[in-house]
Structure formats: structure tokens, C-alpha cells
């Protein structure tokens, strides 16, 4: 595998932040996280297929969010990304 410009600095930063000791540790952790993400995507696709494009029912006791609440949640996520919290 060949690293692109900037990859080594990224590997070093990730290793330091996550407390990983080697490049192999960083790559294993990256692969582990990608596998989790792939599993989540696959589960979401399976749920969408099961409900054939209709929204899945909410759990008992959970109320649907209003468009305003959804917009505020989206705005909070965007703020977190812009501020480097996520």
C-alpha cells in the first residue's frame, strides 16, 4: 500500500489521539470502524427493503419529531462539525 501526501501525518495524529502504537494498529482500528459502518449501512438497507420505502414504525412511547426539531438537530450537527466536535 502506498501512502498519499499527508497520510503519514494523519496516521501519526490518529495514533496519538487514539493511543495506538503502530501503523498496523491504526489500520486495524480503521478497518474495525469501517466494518461497523458497513454493518450499519447493511442493516439500514435491510430495514428499508422490509418496509418497502415506508417509514419504519417508531418504538412504543417514542413520538415523531417535528420538522423544527429535526432542523435544530441538523443545525447542531453542522455546528459540531464546524467546531471540530464531530
Biopython code that builds the backbone (N, CA, C, O; Angstrom):
import numpy as np
from Bio.PDB.StructureBuilder import StructureBuilder

atoms = [
    (1, "UNK", "N", (0.845, -1.169, 0.000)),
    (1, "UNK", "CA", (0.000, 0.000, 0.000)),
    (1, "UNK", "C", (0.891, 1.232, 0.000)),
    (1, "UNK", "O", (1.868, 1.307, 0.746)),
    (2, "UNK", "N", (0.549, 2.186, -0.834)),
    (2, "UNK", "CA", (1.314, 3.433, -0.882)),
    (2, "UNK", "C", (0.525, 4.539, -0.221)),
    (2, "UNK", "O", (-0.673, 4.707, -0.448)),
    (3, "UNK", "N", (1.232, 5.288, 0.601)),
    (3, "UNK", "CA", (0.601, 6.422, 1.258)),
    (3, "UNK", "C", (0.613, 7.626, 0.329)),
    (3, "UNK", "O", (1.553, 7.830, -0.440)),
    (4, "UNK", "N", (-0.429, 8.403, 0.414)),
    (4, "UNK", "CA", (-0.528, 9.642, -0.344)),
    (4, "UNK", "C", (0.075, 10.769, 0.493)),
    (4, "UNK", "O", (0.253, 10.621, 1.702)),
    (5, "UNK", "N", (0.390, 11.901, -0.153)),
    (5, "UNK", "CA", (0.912, 13.035, 0.620)),
    (5, "UNK", "C", (-0.049, 13.385, 1.763)),
    (5, "UNK", "O", (-1.257, 13.511, 1.564)),
    (6, "UNK", "N", (0.506, 13.535, 2.937)),
    (6, "UNK", "CA", (-0.300, 13.880, 4.106)),
    (6, "UNK", "C", (-0.788, 12.684, 4.902)),
    (6, "UNK", "O", (-1.215, 12.839, 6.047)),
    (7, "UNK", "N", (-0.733, 11.487, 4.315)),
    (7, "UNK", "CA", (-1.238, 10.307, 5.019)),
    (7, "UNK", "C", (-0.416, 9.976, 6.259)),
    (7, "UNK", "O", (-0.970, 9.586, 7.287)),
    (8, "UNK", "N", (0.891, 10.128, 6.167)),
    (8, "UNK", "CA", (1.729, 9.787, 7.319)),
    (8, "UNK", "C", (1.425, 10.695, 8.504)),
    (8, "UNK", "O", (1.361, 10.239, 9.645)),
    (9, "UNK", "N", (1.237, 11.991, 8.225)),
    (9, "UNK", "CA", (0.889, 12.915, 9.300)),
    (9, "UNK", "C", (-0.466, 12.542, 9.910)),
    (9, "UNK", "O", (-0.653, 12.604, 11.125)),
    (10, "UNK", "N", (-1.396, 12.157, 9.050)),
    (10, "UNK", "CA", (-2.714, 11.740, 9.534)),
    (10, "UNK", "C", (-2.587, 10.492, 10.398)),
    (10, "UNK", "O", (-3.198, 10.412, 11.464)),
    (11, "UNK", "N", (-1.800, 9.519, 9.950)),
    (11, "UNK", "CA", (-1.587, 8.300, 10.738)),
    (11, "UNK", "C", (-0.996, 8.627, 12.106)),
    (11, "UNK", "O", (-1.435, 8.083, 13.120)),
    (12, "UNK", "N", (-0.014, 9.505, 12.137)),
    (12, "UNK", "CA", (0.621, 9.871, 13.403)),
    (12, "UNK", "C", (-0.363, 10.573, 14.335)),
    (12, "UNK", "O", (-0.387, 10.310, 15.537)),
    (13, "UNK", "N", (-1.174, 11.468, 13.770)),
    (13, "UNK", "CA", (-2.155, 12.195, 14.579)),
    (13, "UNK", "C", (-3.197, 11.232, 15.139)),
    (13, "UNK", "O", (-3.528, 11.287, 16.324)),
    (14, "UNK", "N", (-3.711, 10.354, 14.289)),
    (14, "UNK", "CA", (-4.717, 9.381, 14.726)),
    (14, "UNK", "C", (-4.133, 8.475, 15.806)),
    (14, "UNK", "O", (-4.783, 8.214, 16.819)),
    (15, "UNK", "N", (-2.928, 8.004, 15.596)),
    (15, "UNK", "CA", (-2.284, 7.126, 16.580)),
    (15, "UNK", "C", (-2.151, 7.832, 17.926)),
    (15, "UNK", "O", (-2.420, 7.243, 18.973)),
    (16, "UNK", "N", (-1.737, 9.094, 17.892)),
    (16, "UNK", "CA", (-1.560, 9.840, 19.135)),
    (16, "UNK", "C", (-2.893, 10.058, 19.848)),
    (16, "UNK", "O", (-2.994, 9.864, 21.059)),
    (17, "UNK", "N", (-3.902, 10.457, 19.101)),
    (17, "UNK", "CA", (-5.205, 10.748, 19.705)),
    (17, "UNK", "C", (-5.845, 9.487, 20.271)),
    (17, "UNK", "O", (-6.422, 9.518, 21.357)),
    (18, "UNK", "N", (-5.748, 8.389, 19.548)),
    (18, "UNK", "CA", (-6.397, 7.146, 19.973)),
    (18, "UNK", "C", (-5.499, 6.260, 20.836)),
    (18, "UNK", "O", (-5.928, 5.203, 21.298)),
    (19, "UNK", "N", (-4.270, 6.683, 21.051)),
    (19, "UNK", "CA", (-3.364, 5.894, 21.877)),
    (19, "UNK", "C", (-2.920, 4.600, 21.222)),
    (19, "UNK", "O", (-2.709, 3.595, 21.900)),
    (20, "UNK", "N", (-2.778, 4.624, 19.902)),
    (20, "UNK", "CA", (-2.345, 3.442, 19.162)),
    (20, "UNK", "C", (-0.841, 3.537, 18.924)),
    (20, "UNK", "O", (-0.306, 4.627, 18.724)),
    (21, "UNK", "N", (-0.162, 2.389, 18.947)),
    (21, "UNK", "CA", (1.295, 2.406, 18.914)),
    (21, "UNK", "C", (1.902, 2.257, 17.532)),
    (21, "UNK", "O", (2.975, 2.801, 17.271)),
    (22, "UNK", "N", (1.245, 1.538, 16.647)),
    (22, "UNK", "CA", (1.861, 1.252, 15.354)),
    (22, "UNK", "C", (0.913, 1.594, 14.208)),
    (22, "UNK", "O", (-0.291, 1.769, 14.398)),
    (23, "UNK", "N", (1.495, 1.684, 13.015)),
    (23, "UNK", "CA", (0.683, 1.893, 11.818)),
    (23, "UNK", "C", (-0.310, 0.749, 11.662)),
    (23, "UNK", "O", (-1.459, 0.970, 11.280)),
    (24, "UNK", "N", (0.125, -0.468, 11.954)),
    (24, "UNK", "CA", (-0.774, -1.623, 11.860)),
    (24, "UNK", "C", (-1.954, -1.467, 12.819)),
    (24, "UNK", "O", (-3.083, -1.812, 12.471)),
    (25, "UNK", "N", (-1.699, -0.947, 14.029)),
    (25, "UNK", "CA", (-2.787, -0.717, 14.985)),
    (25, "UNK", "C", (-3.789, 0.292, 14.431)),
    (25, "UNK", "O", (-4.999, 0.109, 14.562)),
    (26, "UNK", "N", (-3.279, 1.362, 13.810)),
    (26, "UNK", "CA", (-4.152, 2.386, 13.226)),
    (26, "UNK", "C", (-4.981, 1.776, 12.101)),
    (26, "UNK", "O", (-6.188, 2.008, 12.021)),
    (27, "UNK", "N", (-4.341, 1.001, 11.235)),
    (27, "UNK", "CA", (-5.058, 0.389, 10.117)),
    (27, "UNK", "C", (-6.104, -0.610, 10.602)),
    (27, "UNK", "O", (-7.206, -0.661, 10.056)),
    (28, "UNK", "N", (-5.772, -1.407, 11.622)),
    (28, "UNK", "CA", (-6.746, -2.359, 12.174)),
    (28, "UNK", "C", (-7.949, -1.622, 12.762)),
    (28, "UNK", "O", (-9.095, -2.027, 12.563)),
    (29, "UNK", "N", (-7.675, -0.534, 13.489)),
    (29, "UNK", "CA", (-8.770, 0.240, 14.082)),
    (29, "UNK", "C", (-9.624, 0.881, 12.996)),
    (29, "UNK", "O", (-10.849, 0.915, 13.109)),
    (30, "UNK", "N", (-8.987, 1.388, 11.949)),
    (30, "UNK", "CA", (-9.740, 1.951, 10.834)),
    (30, "UNK", "C", (-10.617, 0.903, 10.172)),
    (30, "UNK", "O", (-11.779, 1.167, 9.863)),
    (31, "UNK", "N", (-10.072, -0.275, 9.956)),
    (31, "UNK", "CA", (-10.845, -1.361, 9.353)),
    (31, "UNK", "C", (-11.995, -1.782, 10.257)),
    (31, "UNK", "O", (-13.099, -2.046, 9.783)),
    (32, "UNK", "N", (-11.736, -1.843, 11.555)),
    (32, "UNK", "CA", (-12.793, -2.209, 12.507)),
    (32, "UNK", "C", (-13.941, -1.204, 12.430)),
    (32, "UNK", "O", (-15.110, -1.586, 12.402)),
    (33, "UNK", "N", (-13.594, 0.090, 12.396)),
    (33, "UNK", "CA", (-14.633, 1.127, 12.339)),
    (33, "UNK", "C", (-15.378, 1.098, 11.012)),
    (33, "UNK", "O", (-16.591, 1.309, 10.980)),
    (34, "UNK", "N", (-14.673, 0.840, 9.923)),
    (34, "UNK", "CA", (-15.342, 0.727, 8.623)),
    (34, "UNK", "C", (-16.280, -0.473, 8.593)),
    (34, "UNK", "O", (-17.356, -0.407, 7.999)),
    (35, "UNK", "N", (-15.877, -1.566, 9.231)),
    (35, "UNK", "CA", (-16.736, -2.751, 9.278)),
    (35, "UNK", "C", (-18.016, -2.455, 10.051)),
    (35, "UNK", "O", (-19.095, -2.898, 9.656)),
    (36, "UNK", "N", (-17.906, -1.711, 11.145)),
    (36, "UNK", "CA", (-19.094, -1.322, 11.912)),
    (36, "UNK", "C", (-20.003, -0.458, 11.047)),
    (36, "UNK", "O", (-21.216, -0.665, 11.017)),
    (37, "UNK", "N", (-19.422, 0.507, 10.348)),
    (37, "UNK", "CA", (-20.215, 1.378, 9.477)),
    (37, "UNK", "C", (-20.894, 0.576, 8.368)),
    (37, "UNK", "O", (-22.061, 0.810, 8.054)),
    (38, "UNK", "N", (-20.169, -0.363, 7.782)),
    (38, "UNK", "CA", (-20.752, -1.200, 6.727)),
    (38, "UNK", "C", (-21.912, -2.023, 7.273)),
    (38, "UNK", "O", (-22.934, -2.173, 6.604)),
    (39, "UNK", "N", (-21.763, -2.556, 8.481)),
    (39, "UNK", "CA", (-22.854, -3.315, 9.104)),
    (39, "UNK", "C", (-24.081, -2.433, 9.326)),
    (39, "UNK", "O", (-25.211, -2.869, 9.107)),
    (40, "UNK", "N", (-23.855, -1.185, 9.766)),
    (40, "UNK", "CA", (-24.968, -0.257, 9.990)),
    (40, "UNK", "C", (-25.677, 0.073, 8.678)),
    (40, "UNK", "O", (-26.906, 0.119, 8.628)),
    (41, "UNK", "N", (-24.907, 0.300, 7.626)),
    (41, "UNK", "CA", (-25.494, 0.592, 6.315)),
    (41, "UNK", "C", (-26.299, -0.602, 5.826)),
    (41, "UNK", "O", (-27.412, -0.446, 5.323)),
    (42, "UNK", "N", (-25.734, -1.791, 5.974)),
    (42, "UNK", "CA", (-26.428, -3.005, 5.539)),
    (42, "UNK", "C", (-27.725, -3.205, 6.329)),
    (42, "UNK", "O", (-28.742, -3.596, 5.756)),
    (43, "UNK", "N", (-27.696, -2.942, 7.629)),
    (43, "UNK", "CA", (-28.907, -3.076, 8.443)),
    (43, "UNK", "C", (-29.962, -2.064, 8.005)),
    (43, "UNK", "O", (-31.141, -2.401, 7.903)),
    (44, "UNK", "N", (-29.542, -0.823, 7.745)),
    (44, "UNK", "CA", (-30.490, 0.204, 7.296)),
    (44, "UNK", "C", (-31.113, -0.178, 5.960)),
    (44, "UNK", "O", (-32.314, 0.002, 5.758)),
    (45, "UNK", "N", (-30.304, -0.703, 5.049)),
    (45, "UNK", "CA", (-30.829, -1.134, 3.748)),
    (45, "UNK", "C", (-31.818, -2.286, 3.912)),
    (45, "UNK", "O", (-32.828, -2.345, 3.211)),
    (46, "UNK", "N", (-31.533, -3.186, 4.822)),
    (46, "UNK", "CA", (-32.425, -4.312, 5.080)),
    (46, "UNK", "C", (-33.765, -3.823, 5.637)),
    (46, "UNK", "O", (-34.825, -4.312, 5.246)),
    (47, "UNK", "N", (-33.706, -2.857, 6.552)),
    (47, "UNK", "CA", (-34.940, -2.297, 7.121)),
    (47, "UNK", "C", (-35.743, -1.587, 6.039)),
    (47, "UNK", "O", (-36.961, -1.753, 5.962)),
    (48, "UNK", "N", (-35.068, -0.792, 5.198)),
    (48, "UNK", "CA", (-35.764, -0.098, 4.100)),
    (48, "UNK", "C", (-36.428, -1.102, 3.165)),
    (48, "UNK", "O", (-37.562, -0.895, 2.732)),
    (49, "UNK", "N", (-35.732, -2.175, 2.856)),
    (49, "UNK", "CA", (-36.299, -3.193, 1.966)),
    (49, "UNK", "C", (-37.516, -3.852, 2.618)),
    (49, "UNK", "O", (-38.523, -4.099, 1.955)),
    (50, "UNK", "N", (-37.419, -4.132, 3.903)),
    (50, "UNK", "CA", (-38.525, -4.773, 4.613)),
    (50, "UNK", "C", (-39.773, -3.897, 4.591)),
    (50, "UNK", "O", (-40.877, -4.388, 4.358)),
    (51, "UNK", "N", (-39.597, -2.603, 4.834)),
    (51, "UNK", "CA", (-40.741, -1.687, 4.882)),
    (51, "UNK", "C", (-41.088, -1.108, 3.512)),
    (51, "UNK", "O", (-42.005, -0.296, 3.391)),
    (52, "UNK", "N", (-40.358, -1.525, 2.488)),
    (52, "UNK", "CA", (-40.634, -1.131, 1.098)),
    (52, "UNK", "C", (-40.796, 0.374, 0.938)),
    (52, "UNK", "O", (-41.751, 0.838, 0.315)),
    (53, "UNK", "N", (-39.875, 1.125, 1.493)),
    (53, "UNK", "CA", (-39.873, 2.569, 1.304)),
    (53, "UNK", "C", (-40.742, 3.347, 2.271)),
    (53, "UNK", "O", (-40.639, 4.571, 2.347)),
    (54, "UNK", "N", (-41.604, 2.654, 3.018)),
    (54, "UNK", "CA", (-42.411, 3.347, 4.030)),
    (54, "UNK", "C", (-41.560, 3.550, 5.276)),
    (54, "UNK", "O", (-40.634, 2.779, 5.523)),
    (55, "UNK", "N", (-41.862, 4.578, 6.063)),
    (55, "UNK", "CA", (-41.096, 4.768, 7.300)),
    (55, "UNK", "C", (-41.323, 3.598, 8.261)),
    (55, "UNK", "O", (-42.436, 3.089, 8.386)),
    (56, "UNK", "N", (-40.272, 3.194, 8.919)),
    (56, "UNK", "CA", (-40.404, 2.151, 9.941)),
    (56, "UNK", "C", (-41.172, 2.736, 11.125)),
    (56, "UNK", "O", (-41.026, 3.921, 11.426)),
    (57, "UNK", "N", (-41.980, 1.930, 11.793)),
    (57, "UNK", "CA", (-42.724, 2.453, 12.945)),
    (57, "UNK", "C", (-41.774, 2.820, 14.083)),
    (57, "UNK", "O", (-40.733, 2.191, 14.272)),
    (58, "UNK", "N", (-42.153, 3.835, 14.824)),
    (58, "UNK", "CA", (-41.364, 4.238, 15.987)),
    (58, "UNK", "C", (-41.638, 3.283, 17.141)),
    (58, "UNK", "O", (-42.724, 2.709, 17.227)),
    (59, "UNK", "N", (-40.670, 3.110, 18.023)),
    (59, "UNK", "CA", (-40.900, 2.265, 19.199)),
    (59, "UNK", "C", (-42.034, 2.840, 20.063)),
    (59, "UNK", "O", (-42.303, 4.041, 20.035)),
    (60, "UNK", "N", (-42.672, 1.982, 20.808)),
    (60, "UNK", "CA", (-43.753, 2.411, 21.689)),
    (60, "UNK", "C", (-43.250, 3.485, 22.646)),
    (60, "UNK", "O", (-42.185, 3.344, 23.246)),
    (61, "UNK", "N", (-44.015, 4.548, 22.780)),
    (61, "UNK", "CA", (-43.659, 5.638, 23.684)),
    (61, "UNK", "C", (-42.784, 6.711, 23.060)),
    (61, "UNK", "O", (-42.521, 7.731, 23.696)),
    (62, "UNK", "N", (-42.329, 6.506, 21.833)),
    (62, "UNK", "CA", (-41.487, 7.492, 21.149)),
    (62, "UNK", "C", (-42.365, 8.288, 20.194)),
    (62, "UNK", "O", (-43.083, 7.722, 19.370)),
    (63, "UNK", "N", (-42.297, 9.605, 20.318)),
    (63, "UNK", "CA", (-43.091, 10.468, 19.451)),
    (63, "UNK", "C", (-42.250, 10.948, 18.280)),
    (63, "UNK", "O", (-41.037, 11.123, 18.398)),
    (64, "UNK", "N", (-42.910, 11.159, 17.154)),
    (64, "UNK", "CA", (-42.227, 11.654, 15.963)),
    (64, "UNK", "C", (-41.778, 13.097, 16.195)),
    (64, "UNK", "O", (-42.500, 13.893, 16.795)),
    (65, "UNK", "N", (-40.576, 13.423, 15.713)),
    (65, "UNK", "CA", (-40.076, 14.786, 15.846)),
    (65, "UNK", "C", (-40.764, 15.703, 14.849)),
    (65, "UNK", "O", (-41.162, 15.284, 13.762)),
    (66, "UNK", "N", (-40.894, 16.958, 15.243)),
    (66, "UNK", "CA", (-41.462, 17.953, 14.337)),
    (66, "UNK", "C", (-40.387, 18.379, 13.346)),
    (66, "UNK", "O", (-39.200, 18.170, 13.599)),
    (67, "UNK", "N", (-40.781, 18.970, 12.225)),
    (67, "UNK", "CA", (-39.777, 19.489, 11.286)),
    (67, "UNK", "C", (-38.826, 20.487, 11.951)),
    (67, "UNK", "O", (-37.642, 20.536, 11.619)),
    (68, "UNK", "N", (-39.341, 21.273, 12.879)),
    (68, "UNK", "CA", (-38.493, 22.239, 13.586)),
    (68, "UNK", "C", (-37.450, 21.530, 14.446)),
    (68, "UNK", "O", (-36.288, 21.935, 14.480)),
    (69, "UNK", "N", (-37.866, 20.471, 15.140)),
    (69, "UNK", "CA", (-36.923, 19.716, 15.970)),
    (69, "UNK", "C", (-35.859, 19.039, 15.114)),
    (69, "UNK", "O", (-34.686, 19.005, 15.485)),
    (70, "UNK", "N", (-36.268, 18.504, 13.975)),
    (70, "UNK", "CA", (-35.300, 17.890, 13.067)),
    (70, "UNK", "C", (-34.318, 18.927, 12.539)),
    (70, "UNK", "O", (-33.119, 18.661, 12.458)),
    (71, "UNK", "N", (-34.821, 20.113, 12.177)),
    (71, "UNK", "CA", (-33.952, 21.178, 11.671)),
    (71, "UNK", "C", (-32.955, 21.607, 12.741)),
    (71, "UNK", "O", (-31.787, 21.845, 12.433)),
    (72, "UNK", "N", (-33.398, 21.710, 13.991)),
    (72, "UNK", "CA", (-32.494, 22.096, 15.074)),
    (72, "UNK", "C", (-31.433, 21.019, 15.300)),
    (72, "UNK", "O", (-30.269, 21.341, 15.540)),
    (73, "UNK", "N", (-31.819, 19.756, 15.227)),
    (73, "UNK", "CA", (-30.842, 18.675, 15.374)),
    (73, "UNK", "C", (-29.819, 18.718, 14.246)),
    (73, "UNK", "O", (-28.623, 18.549, 14.483)),
    (74, "UNK", "N", (-30.286, 18.942, 13.019)),
    (74, "UNK", "CA", (-29.366, 19.062, 11.880)),
    (74, "UNK", "C", (-28.412, 20.229, 12.077)),
    (74, "UNK", "O", (-27.216, 20.113, 11.807)),
    (75, "UNK", "N", (-28.945, 21.364, 12.552)),
    (75, "UNK", "CA", (-28.110, 22.546, 12.775)),
    (75, "UNK", "C", (-27.064, 22.269, 13.850)),
    (75, "UNK", "O", (-25.921, 22.710, 13.726)),
    (76, "UNK", "N", (-27.439, 21.549, 14.896)),
    (76, "UNK", "CA", (-26.489, 21.214, 15.964)),
    (76, "UNK", "C", (-25.380, 20.313, 15.438)),
    (76, "UNK", "O", (-24.217, 20.474, 15.808)),
    (77, "UNK", "N", (-25.732, 19.374, 14.585)),
    (77, "UNK", "CA", (-24.714, 18.507, 13.981)),
    (77, "UNK", "C", (-23.757, 19.334, 13.137)),
    (77, "UNK", "O", (-22.542, 19.155, 13.221)),
    (78, "UNK", "N", (-24.290, 20.231, 12.330)),
    (78, "UNK", "CA", (-23.444, 21.090, 11.488)),
    (78, "UNK", "C", (-22.534, 21.962, 12.343)),
    (78, "UNK", "O", (-21.363, 22.147, 12.009)),
    (79, "UNK", "N", (-23.061, 22.504, 13.449)),
    (79, "UNK", "CA", (-22.222, 23.304, 14.354)),
    (79, "UNK", "C", (-21.106, 22.443, 14.937)),
    (79, "UNK", "O", (-19.953, 22.868, 15.010)),
    (80, "UNK", "N", (-21.461, 21.229, 15.350)),
    (80, "UNK", "CA", (-20.455, 20.332, 15.917)),
    (80, "UNK", "C", (-19.357, 20.000, 14.930)),
    (80, "UNK", "O", (-18.184, 19.929, 15.298)),
    (81, "UNK", "N", (-19.733, 19.795, 13.675)),
    (81, "UNK", "CA", (-18.736, 19.511, 12.637)),
    (81, "UNK", "C", (-17.856, 20.731, 12.421)),
    (81, "UNK", "O", (-16.632, 20.617, 12.357)),
    (82, "UNK", "N", (-18.482, 21.905, 12.308)),
    (82, "UNK", "CA", (-17.725, 23.140, 12.072)),
    (82, "UNK", "C", (-16.773, 23.446, 13.221)),
    (82, "UNK", "O", (-15.691, 23.991, 13.002)),
    (83, "UNK", "N", (-17.165, 23.101, 14.435)),
    (83, "UNK", "CA", (-16.338, 23.369, 15.618)),
    (83, "UNK", "C", (-15.361, 22.240, 15.916)),
    (83, "UNK", "O", (-14.575, 22.331, 16.859)),
    (84, "UNK", "N", (-15.404, 21.183, 15.126)),
    (84, "UNK", "CA", (-14.481, 20.071, 15.327)),
    (84, "UNK", "C", (-14.869, 19.136, 16.458)),
    (84, "UNK", "O", (-14.046, 18.338, 16.906)),
    (85, "UNK", "N", (-16.112, 19.219, 16.928)),
    (85, "UNK", "CA", (-16.553, 18.306, 17.992)),
    (85, "UNK", "C", (-16.873, 16.932, 17.440)),
    (85, "UNK", "O", (-16.849, 15.952, 18.184)),
    (86, "UNK", "N", (-17.180, 16.833, 16.119)),
    (86, "UNK", "CA", (-17.507, 15.556, 15.492)),
    (86, "UNK", "C", (-16.716, 15.384, 14.246)),
    (86, "UNK", "O", (-16.847, 14.366, 13.566)),
]
sb = StructureBuilder()
sb.init_structure("model")
sb.init_model(0)
sb.init_chain("A")
sb.init_seg("    ")
for serial, (resi, resn, name, xyz) in enumerate(atoms, 1):
    if name == "N":
        sb.init_residue(resn, " ", resi, " ")
    sb.init_atom(name, np.array(xyz, "f"), 0.0, 1.0, " ", f" {name:<3s}", serial, name[0])
structure = sb.get_structure()
